[in-house]
Amino acid sequence: METTRSKGNLQNLIPIAVVVVGGCEPCAEKMVTQALAQGSSWQDVDETLRILADMQKRQCVIKALGADTVARMEKPLAAGRSTLGRAKPGNAAAGGGCGCGEDVNLLPVSAHK
C-alpha cells in the first residue's frame, strides 16, 4: 500500500525544522502545537524531530552550518520534544481539558523576528 503525504502536512512540518535550526525554543513549541492543531499526526511530528536530531549529529551538517548553529538546535529540539510529549495520545496531560493549546494564535513563520 502506498502512503501519500499531503501538501498541507509538509506545510506544518517544515516550519518546525526552520525554527529548530534558527534556535528558537518558544517558536519550536508553537510550531509543534500548530502542526498538531492543523492535522499533522503525532507520529509525523515525532519523525520530524527525530530526523532533525539525526541531522544535527552528521559531520556534513556540522561543517555546513557550523558547530555553534548545530549546538543552538539542542534546546529547541528539547522544547519541541517536550511539547509533543504532552500532546501524545493517551497522555493524561494532553487532552485534560486545560485548554492550553486551544487559543494558540501564531504569526506566520515569515513574521518571526
N, C-alpha and C positions, 0 to 999 in steps of 0.2 A: 504494500500500500504506500503510495506516495504522499508525503507530507508537504503541504504548501504553507508558506508563511505569507500573511497578509502584509500589504504595504504599510498599513497602519501600525502593525506590530513593530516594524523597523523604526517607524517614526517615534515610537515610545521607547525603544531600547538604545538607539544611537545617542540621544541626549544624555543618558546615564554615562556612557563612555566618555563623552566630551567633558562633562563636569568632573568626572573622576580624574581624567588626565589634567584638567585645569586645576585640580587641587581644592575644590570647594566642597567641604563637608555638608553644610546646610543644603546646598543645591543637589548633592547626591541623594540625600534623604528625600527631598522634594521630588526629584525625578523618578525615584523608585516608587514613591507613593502615587505619583501621577501615572506612571506606566501601568500600575495595578488598577488604578481607578478607570483607566481608559481601555481596559480589557486585556492587557498582556497577562499571560499566565504567570503564576508564582514560579513555575519551572523555567520559563523563558527569562525572567529577570535573574533568577539564580544562575542560569547558564551564562548570561551576560557578565555577571560579576565574577564568575569562575574564569571565564575567558580573559577578562581584564587582569585578574590576579596572575594567571599563567603568563600573559604577555609581559607583565611587569618584571618577571624573572628572566626573560630572554635577553641574552647579551646584545643582540642586534637592536633591541628596543632601548636598552640602557645606553648603547653607543649613539643611537639616533636622537634620542630625547635628552640624554644627559642624566647623570645619577641624581641630581637634585630634583628634576621633574619626576622621575620614577619614584623617588622617596616621598614626594608630596602626594602621590597617589594612595599611599597607605591609609591615611585617616579617612579620606572619602570612601575608599573601599570598605573600611570597617563600618562607617556610618551607613552606607547602603546595605551592607550585610545585616546590621542590627535592625534597620527599618524593615527589611524583608523578613527577618526572623519574627518580628512582632506581627507581621501580616500573614504568616504561614497558616494555611488551613489547619484547623484543629487546635491552634494556639488559643488559649483562653483569653489572652490579651488582644487578639486580633479583631474579633468581632464582638467584643463585650459590650457594645453599646456606648462606649465612651465618647464617640463622635470625633476623635482626634484627627481622623482623615477625611471627614465629611466636607469641611469648608476650606479645603486646600485651594487657594487662589494663587495660581502661578503665572508669572510673566513668561512670555515666550523665551526660549533659550537665547534668542537674538537680543533680548533686552537685558541680559545679565551683564553686570559691570564688574 
